[in-house]
Amino acid sequence: MASFKIPALNDHSLSLSSKSRLPSAFSVTLRDNLRFSRSSSRLQRRFLIVTASSASITGKPTVLVAEKLGEAGLTLLNQFANVDCSYNLSPEELCTKISLCDALIVRSGTKVSREVFESSGGRLKVVGRAGVGIDNVDLAAATEHGCLVVNAPTANTVAAAEHGVALLAAMARNIAQADASVKAGKWQRNKYVGVSLVGKTIAVLGFGKVGSEVARRAKGLGMHVIAHDPYASADRARAIGVDLVSFEEAIATADFISLHMPLTLATNKILNDETFAKMKKGVRIVNVARGGVIDEEALVRALDAGIVAQAALDVFTEEPPKQDSKLVQHERVTVTPHLGASTMEAQEGVAIEIAEAVVGALKGELAATAVNAPMVPAEVLTELKPYVELAEKLGRLAVQLVAGVSGVKNVKVSYASSRAPDDLDTRLLRAMITKGLIEPISSVYVNLVNSDYTAKQRGLRITEERIIIDGSSETPLESIQVQIANVESKFASAISDSGEIKVEGKVKDGIPHLTKVGSFEVDVSLEGSIILCRQVDQPGMIGKVGSILGEENVNVSFMSVGRIAPRKQAVMAIGVDDQPSKQSLQRIGEVPAIEEFVFLKL
């Protein structure tokens, strides 16, 4: 091993750009000769330590492991690549080393910013996140720089489920409070009388990998298990002995509620003052999912009011929470510091899973755990961009129209085009429709790489058909139609004559438009959000609804009415820039001529 020093005289000389890149056989670290003096503006001399490694001359890719990874994962990586384990790097040090690396593996403590991707000079091909969340990785910058981002979403499943059950039992029997009491020299048997789990109803909200494992264990404890999840497999639920119910039924009938849903726009603060008020008095809540799914201030109010008897929380909106947090300090709340994945076995599992994903990606294999979209040729993206946006928004609209507990299983997509079948690749459009269908109620990031895998994993069958029409081949598509079969709808008018939820859209002047809902023709720009109303067609309806929205300063961007015949039933589609309050939506629903309505977020 040979090394030599290069004096670094200023900040500019501390970074290596693609124009002055060292060969891949060298690794770089920063060392301080003297520390920076706060009493002086003088920067003390620093050195770049450039080390030539004989192992790296073999031509193997280089993987930088920036946070501690299990030995099993490191062993797997070492079989394929040169592995550089450099922990606790500053942002500047990470940016300096990254131009010499083909892959980077981090946990949650390292921020992989745009500067990191820019500093890589195009060499960085894969970022692996050892865990599920990827909040610390700039996905947009990764995609722009052609870097694939993969995560390890499955290895923590059992650990998270076990921790959820541990909190469930600890809460029911006041374990934490009794332990603290005894250690304080007290003996308060009467104060810490608990409740039994056997025979009680537990609602599992989010019946994915972790939720279903919690359900299995709750059944073993003699509990009656119900679950709510729009994508839950009915076969899997039956096999475990779980009843799938609506969200409203789940929260209204449960003695215990266990949260296992991702944090999305749809689930943000899903447990709030309104939903707490619908719960059985004395309900007990466990959360090992994401902190933001609970309105923490509302939970404190529910605890104080006796609606919620106890809560056990492993996650919080802000982590770590403030020391004086009323929720954390509440005597009927049990808390742990985000320990769901913190078992030795889970850490090893995560290490293996992320190592396999990174090695596979470096070999050029498509990664099922990819969380960002691959690079698309600029000319293709330019032509398809408005249709890509249309496809995703039609998926988002369609899934929000679904009601009931059966879940989305069969989706049919129809493309109307004058182009020859081999002149229009619909894979990207299908991926974006899948993205729109799944992402609003899931933590999965859907893209061209993982869309088919993700759909199959959730039992979602998407079929496509091409409708050949006359027209100019200069326009890729005339319209896209999305149909969801065998489901109920929150908006009955969205059901077509053949019994499916149906939405259709076109691109007009580069902007996606909704052109059909069910059997009703409409024309509304897919910008902002949409209110759909079924009404009796009569004069003044547009003015009445517009006035209600105007009083709340909600701007209407588009409004369209599709009707069967004059003075008969009609569907009014209203595009709004802002989300109306519940009170305004209630007033719209109380207009006598309006028979039903629904608000849809885009």
Buried (B, 14 or more C-beta within 10 A) or exposed (E): EEEEEEEBEEEEEBBBEEEEBBEBBBBBBBEEEEEEEEEEEEEEEBBBEBBBBEEBEEEBBBBBBBBBBBEBBBEBBBEBBBBBBBEEBEBBBBBBBBBBBBBBBBBBEBBBBEBBBBBBBEBBBBBBBBBBBBEBBBBEBBBBBEBBBBBBBBBBBBBBBBBBBBBBBBBBBBBBBBEEBEEEEEEEEEEBEBBEBEEBBBBBBBBBBBBBBBBBBBBEBEBBBBBBBBBBBBEBBEEBEBBBBEBEBBBBBBBBBBBBBBBBEBBBBBBBBEBBEEBBEEBBBBBBBBBBBBBBBBBBBBBEEEBBBBBBBBBBBEEEBEEEBBBBEBEBBBBBEBBBBBBEEBBBBBBBBBBBBBBBBBEEEBBBBBBBBEBBEEEEEEBBEBBBBBBBBBBBBBBBBBBEBBBBBBBBBBBBBBBEEEEBEBEBBBBBBBBBBBBBBBBBBBBBBBBBBBBEBBBBEBEBEBEEEEEEEEEBBBBBBBBBBEBEBBBBBBBBEEEBBBBBBBBEEEBBBBBBBBBBBBBBBBBBBBBBBBBBBEEEBBEBBBEBBEEEEBEBBBBBBBBEEEEEBBBBBBBBEBEBEEEBBEBBEEBEBBBBBBBBEB
